[in-house]
Amino acid sequence: MTNQPPESFLGLSALRRTEGWAPAIEELRARWEANADEARANAEAVGARNHGRRGRMVLEVVLSRQRRYDTRIRGMLTTWLSRIEDLHQKATMAWVADHPESFRDLASRQGETSTVINVASALLRYGRDHDIADEDSASQAWARGTAGLELAWRLDPYVGAVSGIGPALFAYTRMLCGQDTIKPDARILRQLSALGLTPPRPALLQPSSPRVRPPMNSGSAFSSSTSCSGTQLRDARHPLSGRSGLATYLGALSDLTRSSSHGAVQT
């Protein structure tokens, strides 16, 4: 007798009927069992890389939308950190929230400066509301407290409520705070497609949305990934559609894969 699978969304039964589903899920489970410890360690390392500089973290999150990490974001963050050092300041969220002039030319797309300020302010407000003065501790506590909101990020009254934050940037913020999560993007879609799965495809993104190459270290056993946030996923033939369709799909795969450690699960 098999355990009931986690019903992450109503389209799971439809996805089970797609060609190649069962062997692909088994392969994902095998990868998870082989790489879970490394993935958890990677997640901790990703969360620690902005220790003491959570302002950099917020800037990285917002800049990750539709930009290549290695060729653009890394250099932009280095430029910003140099400015902060020249001013003998620390790369904190408090500084970011009060000094948008320090990054306005970097977060140059419409609404980005406001998104940076509002995400930093939201995490600072979380700390005040929960009597946590340290920015690292407040960010990490927020990330732990939002587990389960990956598909309902707007229910979070802090980062999730900020204009410009969608499922991908919400996931990336949690990832940079040390949570083991998956950020939906084109790279992870390519890897899932190579396994024979049929997720919403990168080709179905809006034509105006450029591809994004993320950092190699994501904290996920399945893939390293960043952002295709703000794009629209459209495929009438797929059981999932809409802006959070990919995040929903990945959530189901993650649940099914990890549940293998608790006994047999119907695929």
N, C-alpha and C positions, 0 to 999 in steps of 0.2 A: 504494500500500500504506500502510495507516495504522499508527501505533504502537499498541501495546497500552495501554489505559487503566490508570491506577493502580487496583488492586483494594483500595480502602480498607476494604471490608467485603463480606461474602458476598451482601448484598442488592442490590448494584449492578446486576446483570443484571435483577433484578425491577423496579427503579426505571426502568431504560431503557425498559421496556414501558409505563410509565404515560403517560397522555395528556399531550401538550404538553412532554415531557421534552426532546427535541432542540432545538426553537426556544428554550426557556428557557435551556438550557446555552449556546447561541450568544449569547444576549443577555448572560448573565453574563460570558462571555469578552470581549465587546465592552466591557462596563463595566470589567472588570479592565484591559484594554489602555489604556482612556482614563484610568483613575484610579489606576493602580498607584503611580506616583511620589508622588501626593498622599497615598495611603493609607500608604505607608512613612514619609513625613514626619510624618503624624498619629501614627503609632505611636511615633515617636521623641519627639514632643511629649508624648504621654500618659505615656511612661516618665520624662520629665524633670520632670514637674510635682510629683513628690514627692521631688525631689533634696534630700538633707539632712534629710528628714523621713519616713523609711520607717515610723515608727510610725503616722503619719497614713495611709500607704498600707494598712497592715494593717487599721486600723480601717475604712477605706473599703471594703475588700474584704468584710469580714464584715457591715457595715451594709447592703451593697447587696442582700442577700437580701430580696426581697419588700418593698422600700421604694422610693418615688419619689425620684430623685436631686434634682431641682430643688426639690421642696417639703419634703423631709425630710432627706436625707443631707447636702446642702450645709450646711444650718443646724446640724446636729449636729456636723459636723466643725469649723465655725467656733467653736461653743461650746467644743469640746474644746481647740482651739488657743489660745483666749483663756485658758483655765485654765492651760495649759502656760506661756504667756507671763507670766501673773501670778506663777507660781512660779519664773520665770527659768530654765526648763528648755527643752530642745530636744525636738522631737517625734520621738524616735528609737525604734527597736524595743526597745532596752535599757530605756528608760523605760517603755514600754508593758508589757513583760514583768514589770517589778518593781512597777508601780503601777496595778493594776486599779481602784483606788478612783477614779482620774481619769476613767474612762469607764464604770464599771459601770452607772450610771443611763441611759447612752445605748445600750449593748449589753445591752438589758434582756430580750430574749427568752431562752427556756431554752437554755442551753449557749453563748450568744454570747460571754460574757466569757471562758470557758475557750478557745473557739476563737481569739479574738484573742490571748490569752496564748500559746497553743500554736503558732500560725502565726509570731508574732514570735520565739518561742524556737527554732522549727525553722530559720528563716532565719539566726538568730544562730549556731546550731549548724553550719549549712552553712559559714558563714564560718570558724568555728574549725577544722572538719574539713579545710578547703582553704586554711588559712593566709591568709585574706582578712579583714583587720581592719575595713576600711571597709564600712559597711552598704550604701551604694549599690552598690559593686562586688560585694559578696557577693550581693545580691538579683539583680543583672543576670546574674551568672555562673550562679546557680541557674536563672534563667529560660531562659538559652541551653541549659543542660544538660538541661532537661526537654523540649526539642523532640522530638516524636514520642510523647510520653506523654499527649497530649490525651484519648485514648480509654482509657488505662490509667493514670490518675492515681494509683491506689493503689500502683503500682510505685515511685513516688517516695517514698523513706524520710523525706522532710522535710515539705513542705507537704501533699503528697498523702496522707500517713499521718495527718493531723490529723482527728479527729472533727468533723463539721460542714462539711468541704470536699468538695464534689462536683465534677462536670465543669465547671459554670458558674463557681464561685468559683475553681477551679484555673486556668481560662482567664483569668479577670479578674486574678488575681494576676500571671500571666505578662504580661498586657497592660500592667498598671501598672508592670512592670519593663522595658517597652520592646519587647516582642516583638510582631510583627505576627500576631495571631491573632484568632479569632472567638469571642465568648462567646454561647452559645445562649440566646436569650430570645424573648419573644413578638413583639418589634418585628421581628426578622429573619425570623420566620415569616411575618408579614404581608407583608413585602416579597417573599419568595419566592413566597408564594401569589399575589401580584399579577402575578408573571411567568408563572403557570400551572403552577407546581410543586405537588406534593402532599406536603409534609413533615408530620410529626406536628403536629396542630393545637393552638393555644392552648386551644380549647374542650374539648380532651380532657385538660387538666390537672385535677388534683384540684380539686373545687369550692371547697375551703378556701384555695386558693392565689390571692392577689390579683395583679392585673396589676402589672408593674413598668415604670416609665418611666426609662430609663437616661440617662447623660450623652450629649450629641450626638456626642462625639468618641471613636471606638472603635479607630482604627488599622486598620480593615478596609475594603477597597474595596467590600464588599457592603453593609455596614450599620454603624451605631453600635449597640452593644448591651451590656447588662449581664445581669441574672440572673433565671433562674427555677429556681435551684438548690434542691435538696431536694424538688422536685415529682416526680410520677410521670407519665410519658407512656404513655398507653394507647390503642391502636387496633388491634384484631385484624386489620383489613383492610389495615393498612400493613405493608410488609416489615420495618420496624424497630419495635421496641417496647422498653419498659423505660427505666430512668433515664438511660442514656447514648445513647438512640436518636437524639435530636436532634443531639447532638454528633457522632455517627457520620455522620449524614446531611450535616451541614455540612462535615465533613472530606472527604467524597467530592466534594462540590460544589467545595470549594476546590482540591482536587487536580486535578480535571478542568478547572477554569477556568484555573488557573495553568499547566497543562501545555500550553496552546495555544501558549505561547512557544517550545516545543521541537518543534513540528511538529504535523501533523494527528493528532487523537486521536479514536477512535471514541466517539460519544456515545450 
